[in-house]
Amino acid sequence: QVQLQESGGGLVQPGGSLRLSCAASGRTFSRSVMSWYRQVPGKERELVARIGTAGTIIYYLDSAKGRFTISRDNAKNTVYLQMNSLKPEDTAVYLCRAEPLGAAIAAWGQGTQVTVSS
């Protein structure tokens, strides 16, 4: 099984940038589809970006396209979300998710807070 730990969140001004990291433990990372979700209180969790096992981009949220980039480094067991041109509506807890190929249960991290405010 894989365990996930997000980091890199914080408070930034509109138009600023953050780079989120999700570090994974376990031996299934390289065969896991990885995703970034975000969630605000009272709202459903929203898929932001998804990347395949070998680095192919599977999905970007429409509002994230052109601003966010998902990437992974399988040698470091880490997935990243580079966020540029941040907007107040990007404020949320960002969580990563691992979906091992052939497994029925996905793993979630605890999340990292991103706040975009002037």
C-alpha positions in Angstrom: 0.0 0.0 0.0 1.0 3.6 -0.6 0.9 6.4 2.0 0.8 10.0 0.9 2.0 13.3 2.5 1.3 16.7 0.9 3.3 19.8 1.4 4.0 23.2 -0.1 0.7 25.0 0.6 0.6 28.5 2.1 -0.7 32.0 1.7 0.0 33.8 -1.5 -1.3 36.9 -3.3 -3.5 36.7 -6.4 -1.2 36.1 -9.4 1.4 34.3 -7.2 2.7 30.8 -7.5 3.0 27.7 -5.3 4.4 24.3 -5.9 2.7 21.4 -4.1 4.4 18.1 -3.4 3.0 14.8 -2.5 5.5 12.3 -1.2 4.6 8.6 -1.3 5.9 5.7 0.7 5.4 2.1 -0.4 6.3 0.1 -3.5 3.2 0.9 -5.6 3.8 4.5 -6.5 5.3 3.9 -9.9 2.2 1.9 -10.9 -0.3 4.3 -9.4 -2.3 6.9 -11.3 -1.8 10.1 -9.3 -4.3 12.9 -8.9 -4.6 16.3 -7.2 -8.0 17.2 -5.8 -9.2 20.3 -3.9 -11.9 20.8 -1.4 -13.5 23.6 0.5 -15.9 23.2 3.4 -19.4 22.3 2.4 -18.4 21.6 -1.2 -17.7 18.4 -3.0 -14.1 17.4 -3.6 -13.0 18.5 -7.1 -10.5 16.8 -9.4 -7.9 19.3 -10.4 -5.4 17.2 -12.4 -4.5 13.6 -13.0 -1.3 12.0 -14.4 -0.7 8.5 -15.6 2.0 6.1 -14.4 4.5 7.1 -17.0 3.8 10.8 -16.9 1.1 11.2 -19.5 -1.5 13.9 -18.6 -4.9 12.4 -18.2 -6.9 15.4 -17.0 -6.9 19.1 -16.1 -9.8 21.0 -14.6 -10.9 23.6 -17.1 -10.1 26.5 -14.7 -6.7 25.0 -14.1 -5.6 24.7 -17.7 -2.8 27.0 -18.7 -2.1 27.8 -15.0 -1.4 24.5 -13.3 1.0 21.7 -14.2 1.0 18.2 -12.8 4.2 16.2 -13.0 5.8 13.2 -11.3 9.2 11.8 -10.5 8.9 8.1 -10.0 12.5 7.9 -8.8 11.6 10.2 -5.9 8.1 8.7 -5.4 6.7 12.3 -5.6 4.0 14.0 -7.6 3.9 17.8 -8.0 1.4 20.4 -8.8 2.9 23.7 -10.0 0.3 26.4 -9.6 0.8 29.8 -11.3 -1.4 32.8 -11.7 -3.3 31.9 -8.6 -6.8 33.3 -8.0 -8.8 33.6 -4.8 -11.1 30.9 -6.1 -8.2 28.5 -6.0 -8.3 28.7 -2.2 -8.9 25.2 -0.9 -7.3 22.2 0.8 -5.4 20.3 -1.9 -5.2 16.5 -1.6 -3.3 14.0 -3.6 -4.7 10.5 -4.4 -3.0 7.4 -5.5 -4.9 4.7 -7.5 -2.7 1.6 -7.9 -3.3 -0.2 -11.1 -5.4 -3.3 -10.4 -6.2 -2.2 -6.8 -9.8 -1.6 -5.6 -8.9 1.0 -2.9 -7.2 4.3 -3.5 -5.1 6.2 -1.0 -5.5 9.8 0.0 -3.2 12.2 1.7 -4.3 14.5 4.5 -4.1 17.7 2.4 -2.3 21.0 2.4 -4.0 24.4 2.6 -3.7 26.9 -0.2 -5.0 30.4 0.5 -5.0 33.0 -2.2 -5.7 36.4 -0.8 -4.6 40.0 -1.0 
